[in-house]
Amino acid sequence: MTTTNTKKTKPAELAPPKMPGALPLLGHMLAFGKNPFEYMMQLRNILGEIGEFRMFHQKMVLMTGPEANEAFFRAPDAQLDQSQAYKIMTPIFGKGVVFDAPPHKKDQQLKMLMPVLRDKPMRGYAQVIVQEVEEMIANWGDSGEIDLLKFMKELTIYTSSHCLLGDEFRYELNDEFAKIYHDLEKGVNPLAFVFPYLPLPVFRRRDRARVKLQSLVTDIIAKRAQKSEKSEDAFQLLIDASYDDGTPLSAHEITGMLIGTIFAGHHTTAGTAAWTLLELAKRPEHLKRVLKELDQHFGVDGEVTFQSLREIPILENVIKEVLRLHPPLIFLIRKVMKDFHFKGYTVKAGKYVCASPRVSHRIAEIFPEPEKFDPDRYLEDRQEDAQPFSWIAFGGGKHKCSGNAFAMLQLKAIFSILLRRYTFELIDEKDYYQDDFTQMVVQPLSPCKVRYIKRTDIKNTTTDTTQNIAKTGSSSTPSFQIHLDRELCQGHATCMTEAPELFHVDEAGNVTLLQEHPSLDLLAKAHQAEKYCPSKALKIELN
């Protein structure tokens, strides 16, 4: 009797399909550098949701669409390493700081900054931002012209530094810090991904700015040590912080983390603020709706508070649509440390994978008529962003931008004043206003001129638009359940503020669910916690 060897063979590992047209040495760098967005859209159209291209010697794999995004953002650091991909920031943040730090150290550093982005301090930022806007426009007069992007860069550096860094940076070092920050910002150059230390003038200015800022930080630390009263800003948090073994942060580390804080609070917000006004100026029908909402909610002099900024959904949806069409970061990168698998494909260790908010936001199956500016996509009866990881302007997973709630607060506070004081018109033709893809953070092409005209049509009354959240459920619904995705949770503690009976968040950002089967009288609070969680880590489900 003859037997057959039926030993099972391991299925072949499929490599992602490759983009044609690679040049010797350069790969696809020329086509990508000309317009990264158009190139990545072309790649998706040709290869689908996963495909490989090459930038010089680096092999890159682009993943787009909700499923690919979820695989990308949920992968553990040991497999897809964020730090290895962002060595471009090492000369700016400093060696051993954030992306250049070992994983256990980086995690500790990031947690040191979370308290200024948690719910409690956030509630005081609205008034600070309002003050800055009012001061910036105090001398505008009845009408005039501005370079909108330049204005928004100046305004957001003031609001971010005032809220997050403290009075020294906002008032004592204002002009000097602005120049230093400008040189650091220019150091975020596409060339730095591959050659971060080329002897170029832009990199030399970056390095001199980093040395100068550390000198200023050292001086401020010494001055603050002499004061009896302590500040409550991010700077003071870092001065007082220490690692798990008790070692305090050095001036070098504090400097790098302060830079990281201000980059998160300013680097992307200025462009988004500029595009929000441009999109509204292009579309008077949407501007009219936003003005009506603001006028009814605030009147001429209604107080802008943390709570009142939650109650302007039309403006919030406009900002979300701006971020869909003009996400500041067109792609996010991770280095593959261990072979990465997705839908039968294997991306080998040593390659890089990237997700692109800009490309994923233009998938017609998710966002119909994707090029159309349509803020109503996010209304309750449509919710085109409901599918997880479909709208990723702030990233996703545990590495989702922890400052996303601050960014939205900042934008809404700016426009709650600016659009009640002035209306805006384009100076150039609509088609002139385009994204500038030569910059690492995409913003409108500069100069970006608009005309402002003082408003005189607001009545000095407000309409109470506070939304009362009705309790959901009936006597036949015995209870509800809270689902917490701990991979997404970042410890903002918004849930504890909204529903202290249901959630407790400790100083380290760890969340405890206080009730296993909450009673229905807490359902409204639970829904508020779910709605306002910055990282969308909560889901409320009726039993």
Sequence and secondary structure as in RCSB ss.txt:
>XXXX:A:sequence
MTTTNTKKTKPAELAPPKMPGALPLLGHMLAFGKNPFEYMMQLRNILGEIGEFRMFHQKMVLMTGPEANEAFFRA
PDAQLDQSQAYKIMTPIFGKGVVFDAPPHKKDQQLKMLMPVLRDKPMRGYAQVIVQEVEEMIANWGDSGEIDLLK
FMKELTIYTSSHCLLGDEFRYELNDEFAKIYHDLEKGVNPLAFVFPYLPLPVFRRRDRARVKLQSLVTDIIAKRA
QKSEKSEDAFQLLIDASYDDGTPLSAHEITGMLIGTIFAGHHTTAGTAAWTLLELAKRPEHLKRVLKELDQHFGV
DGEVTFQSLREIPILENVIKEVLRLHPPLIFLIRKVMKDFHFKGYTVKAGKYVCASPRVSHRIAEIFPEPEKFDP
DRYLEDRQEDAQPFSWIAFGGGKHKCSGNAFAMLQLKAIFSILLRRYTFELIDEKDYYQDDFTQMVVQPLSPCKV
RYIKRTDIKNTTTDTTQNIAKTGSSSTPSFQIHLDRELCQGHATCMTEAPELFHVDEAGNVTLLQEHPSLDLLAK
AHQAEKYCPSKALKIELN
>XXXX:A:secstr
             B   B S  BTTTBTHHHHHH HHHHHHHHHHHH SEEEEEETTEEEEEE SHHHHHHHHHS
 TTTEEHHHHTGGGHHHH TTSGGGS HHHHHHHHHHHGGGGSHHHHTTHHHHHHHHHHHHTTT  SEEEEEHHH
HHHHHHHHHHIIIII HIIIIISHHHHHHHHHHHHHT  GGGGT TT   HHHHHHHHHHHHHHHHHHHHHHHHH
T SS   SHHHHHHH B TTS B  HHHHHHHHHHHHIIIIITHHHHHHHHHHHHHH HHHHHHHHHHHHHHHTT
T    TTGGGG HHHHHHHHHHHHHS S S EEEEESS EEETTEEE TT EEEE HHHHTT TTTSSSTTS  G
GGGSTTT TT STTS  TT  GGGS TTHHHHHHHHHHHHHHHHHHEEEEESS GGG  EETTSSS EE S  EE
EEEE     S              TT   EEEEE TTT     HHHHH TTTEEE TT  EEE  SS  GGGHHH
HHHHHHH TT  EEEEE 
